[in-house]
């Protein structure tokens, strides 16, 4: 099985993660300590990477090693 389409394009991850991080920072601002902010960010990035990858692989003709 080919793996060319295993991952979404790099820019999809960057745009979504940066956008969500900006929204997170606007929502929590100075309400949580720095360590908690880092922990929230790590969990958020892990969930976003998993979700983006799952959505990309579920698209027809993508992620299964097939080319359109």
C-alpha positions in Angstrom: 0.0 0.0 0.0 1.4 3.4 -1.0 1.6 6.1 1.6 1.8 9.3 -0.6 -1.6 10.4 0.7 -1.3 9.2 4.3 -1.0 12.8 5.6 -2.8 15.9 4.8 -0.7 18.7 3.2 1.5 20.4 5.8 -0.2 23.8 5.4 -3.5 22.3 6.5 -2.0 21.4 9.8 -0.3 24.8 10.2 -3.4 26.9 9.3 -5.8 24.9 11.6 -3.4 24.7 14.6 -2.4 28.4 14.4 -6.1 29.4 14.0 -7.2 27.3 17.0 -4.3 28.4 19.1 -5.2 32.0 18.4 -8.8 31.4 19.4 -7.7 29.5 22.5 -5.5 32.3 23.6 -8.3 34.8 23.1 -10.7 32.7 25.2 -8.4 31.9 28.1 -6.1 34.9 28.0 -4.7 35.3 31.6 -7.2 33.0 33.3 -4.9 30.0 33.6 -1.3 29.6 34.7 1.4 29.1 32.2 1.9 25.4 32.8 -1.8 24.8 32.3 -1.8 26.8 29.1 1.1 24.6 27.8 -0.8 21.4 28.7 -4.0 22.6 27.0 -2.0 23.5 23.9 -0.3 20.1 23.7 -3.6 18.3 24.1 -5.2 20.6 21.5 -2.5 20.1 18.9 -2.6 16.3 19.4 -6.4 16.2 18.9 -6.2 18.5 15.9 -3.5 16.4 14.2 -5.5 13.3 14.8 -8.7 14.9 13.5 -7.2 16.4 10.4 -5.5 13.2 9.5 -8.6 11.1 10.1 -10.7 13.5 7.9 -8.1 13.5 5.2 -7.9 9.7 5.2 -11.7 9.4 5.1 -12.0 11.5 2.0 -12.7 9.4 -1.1 -9.6 8.8 -3.2 -7.3 10.1 -0.4 -5.3 8.5 2.3 -5.8 4.9 1.1 -2.8 4.9 -1.2 -4.9 5.6 -4.3 -4.5 8.4 -6.6 -7.5 10.1 -8.3 
